[in-house]
Amino acid sequence: MKTSGQHVKPQSVLISFSGMDGSGKSTQILNLQDALLAAGIPVKNLAFWDHVAAFPGARANFSHKFLKSDGKVGTPERPAQRNDKNARTWYLTTARVLLYAVDAFKLRRVVKQAQANFDGVIIFDRYIYDQLATMSLDSPLARAYAHLVLKIVPRPDVAYVLDAVPEEARKRKPEYPLDFLHKYRRSYIQLQELAHLDLVPAMALEDVRTAILKKLERCIKLEAAEPHYSLESV
């Protein structure tokens, strides 16, 4: 990143957070945002579902009306009965193939626009990886499709995948059946290998926070004219 000098095009750093529900993404995004702001680094937050996903209303209505999903975010006090990404029929897979391609092209446009006039860190809450993780990547066809989609989207400077023990994740967010969460986790591990993502092991929250900051320091060098642009003291 550059923070001084005239007639210099702004440069931004792109970071994404992915992982199954209950892996702690929201908490760690807030932790990283606070650390960056404390270091004097501007932050722009984007959410894949809010800013990228094509036809979000129609997709939500389809899940509610046809898949009988309540669409709620589960809590330990109020478990939810979601039935959307865990539904893997052939016709839903076909629809996802088409929708995720549209998502990929839209993501490329959104990232380009965000980077055009912003000099700081852009943090994505979920990315195209979370869409691809809903597919059964044991299939060679699904992996070939994932390869094609990954060629369309911009690669983040740092792409975190927060691992989670399915049983523990379900305790935090009881939304999906446990057998699906095990399959879901497997897809993320396969994607991590396929796309060379930055896997953060399941650990205590503070250990995860430390691992995220260390990975950021190693993967990208946050430089600026002012010396306070650094995470070393955070």
N, C-alpha and C positions, 0 to 999 in steps of 0.2 A: 504494500500500500504506500501511497505517497500523499503527504499532507501539505506540501508547500511547493512553490514554483508556479509560474504563470504558464498558461497555454499547455498544461499537461492534462491529458485525459485521465479522469479518475480511475483508479484501480481498486477492485474489491476482491475479497476472499470469500469463496463459497464453501459453506459447511452444511452437511446434511446429517440428520439423525434418523435412524431407522431401527426397527425392532418390533417384536410382538407386543400386543396390548399388555400392560402391566410390567414392562421392562424398565420403566422409569424415565422415559424420554422427556416428558414435560418437566420433571424435576431437574434433570441434568441440563436441559436447554436454559432454564432459568438460572441455574448455577453458572453456566458458561457466560450467559448474557451479563450477569452481575459482575463477573470477573473482568470481562472485556470493557464494560463501562467504567469500572473502577480504574482500569489501566488507561482510560481516556480514548478508547477505541469505539467509534460509532458502530451501532448494530442495527440491522434491519431484519425483522422477523417475518417469515413467510410460512404459511401452512399449505401443504399440498392439496388438501381437500378444499380449502377456502379459496386459494388463488390459482390452482392449476386444474384440478379434476374437471373434465368435460361433463356437462349435463348433470351436475350434482343433485338437483331437485328430482329429475326423472329417475336417477339411479336410486335415490332414497325411497321414492314412491314405489318403485318396482320391488325393492326389498320388503317394504311394509305390506303391500297388497298381495304380491304373488308368492313371496318367500315366507310371509307371516313373521317377519322379524320386527321386534319392537323398537329396534334402532337406538335403544337407550345405552348409556354408559354405566356398566355395572359397578357396584360398590359392595364391600363385604356386608353392609347392612341391607342393601337392596340388590340382590343378584339380578342380572338381566338375562334375557333369552334371545340372544342374537342369532340370526340365521341369514348371513349374507356371504362374507368371504369364505366361510367354512362350507358353503354349498359348492360342490364341484361336479355338477352334471355336465354332459357334453355340450348342451346348448348354452349353458352359462360360460363355459370355457370359450366357446366360439365368440360369444358377445364380448368377453374380456379381451380376447385377442384384438378385436376391432377397437374397443374403447381405450385400451392401453396404448395403442398406436396413436390415437388422437391425443391422449394425455401426453405422450412423449413429445409430439410436435408442439403442443401448447406449452409444455415445460421449457422447451428450448427457447420459445419466444419470451416467456415470462422471465427466465434467467437473463437473457440478453437485455431486456428492458431494465431489469433491476441493476445490472452491472453498468449500464450506460452512464448513469449520473450519480452513482453512489460510491464513495470512497470509504470503505469500512468492511465489516464482516456481515455477510448475508447468511442467516441461519434458517435452514429449511426444517420444519417439523414434518417428517416423512418426505420421501422422495419416490422416484419411479421404482426403486428397489422394493418398496413396500407393496406396490401393485404386483410386481412380478412374483413376490413371495407367496401370493395367494394361489399360484399355479403349482401343479405337481412337477417339480423340476427333475424328478427321476426319469421323466420321458425325454428322449433325445430330441423330439420335435419341440417340446417346451423349452429346452435349453437352447436350441437353434433360434427359436423366436426371441428368447431373452437376449441373445447375442445381437440380433438385429436392432432391438429396441435400445440397447445400451449404446449402439453406434449413433443413434439419433440424438440422445440427450447429452447435455454438457456434463462432463465428469467433475464432481466437486473437488476442491483442493483437499478437503478431508471429508470422508464419508464414514461416519460412525455407524456401526451396528451394535446395539446394546443387547448382549445375550441375556437370557433369563432362564431359570429353571421353570418349566411349565407349571408345576404344582404351586410354586411360589407366586408366579405371575397371575395365576387364576385366583389365588387368595386375595390379591390386591384388586383385581378387576375380574370378577366372576361373570364373564359374558359368553364364553365359548366352551364347548365340551373339551375335556382334557385330551382326548385322543387327537382332536384337531390341533391343539396347541403343540403337541409333539411333532406332528407333521409340519406345522407352520414353522417351528424352530428349525427343523431339518432344512426347509426351503431357504431360510436366512443363512444357514451355514453353507449351503450349496452356492448361494448368491455371493457370499463373502469370498469363496474360492473362485467363482466365475468372474466376478468384477473386481477382485482384489480390494475389497473394502476393509476398513479398519475395525476389526472385531474387538469389542471391549467385554471381557469376561464378566459373568455374573458375580458381583462382589457387594460388599457393604457400600452404601450410598457415598460416603466420603472417599472410599477407595476408588470408586468409579469416577468421581469428580477429579481426583488427582490424576488418574490415568488419562482422562480426556484432555486435561491441561498439558500433561507431558507429551501426549501424542501431537497436540497442536503445536507445541514448541518445536518438536522434531520435524514435523512435516512441512510447516510453512514458517518462514522467518518474518515476523511482524516488525517491519522497519518503518521508520518515519523520521522526519527532521527533529521532532521533539523527543527527548529521551524518555518521557513518561509512557510512550507507546511500547509497553512491554508487559508480559505476563509473569516475568521471573519473580516479582515480589508479591504476587497475588496469592 
